[in-house]
């Protein structure tokens, strides 16, 4: 059951700026059900990728949202069973000095897919409407120009034959805080936390306003925004994958039955590998 938080720090008078409602932490999908459903969906993703390759489709999927919203883990679940030769994950660092002098969309164009390829973007050109806007990394003129240009840029991509999907992962203030605390306590997750995450917490409602303005300007019929409720990561993974599979028609590509050949034993061979090569230790 969804419910809106009424914490003292962020009372309901701010709710007009924020549609990130918290899911009851007790209402989480059980691991057993999650893994069973995920396995079925990942099989369908493999079928869809084979169809994309056969048809020469070019697919770009954008994953946007606040830090800790579950974008990266969803991308991982989508890509982990796919053929990496036909599915790329793009997660760009901040622009270099040279890139800052280029047309804003230029560095993203270089990562667009070829025929039969899927590109999953962990953040995208929408950085300008989010972190750059809130943290003052771009000018007002650059920001407003982006809001005018982004819809035209995306229409141009679509006219060229690229299929574009845009997902916004919506996480509540409370759940984001729990995930950040977990990152800080676990050594293998500490790298995920950055100084920018602290600033993002302080500017929560500024990010909400920036998101609302971004969606108002760029939620176009040709490339609409789809919101993924992500307080429950397991549900977010399944719901996003299910939707991704539903928006395009694909068919299972038939495979020829393959019979493995027998080894050619006409010539004798003595395996001397162990005596001449270095094997790694086997502590497990």
Secondary structure as UniProt FT lines:
FT   STRAND          2..3
FT   TURN            9..10
FT   HELIX           12..17
FT   STRAND          22..23
FT   TURN            25..26
FT   HELIX           31..55
FT   STRAND          58..65
FT   TURN            67..68
FT   HELIX           71..79
FT   TURN            80..81
FT   TURN            84..86
FT   STRAND          87..90
FT   TURN            97..98
FT   HELIX           99..101
FT   TURN            104..105
FT   HELIX           106..109
FT   TURN            110..111
FT   TURN            115..116
FT   STRAND          117..122
FT   HELIX           125..127
FT   TURN            128..130
FT   HELIX           131..135
FT   HELIX           140..159
FT   TURN            160..161
FT   STRAND          162..170
FT   HELIX           173..185
FT   TURN            187..189
FT   HELIX           190..192
FT   HELIX           195..202
FT   HELIX           204..218
FT   TURN            221..222
FT   STRAND          225..229
FT   HELIX           233..246
FT   HELIX           273..276
//
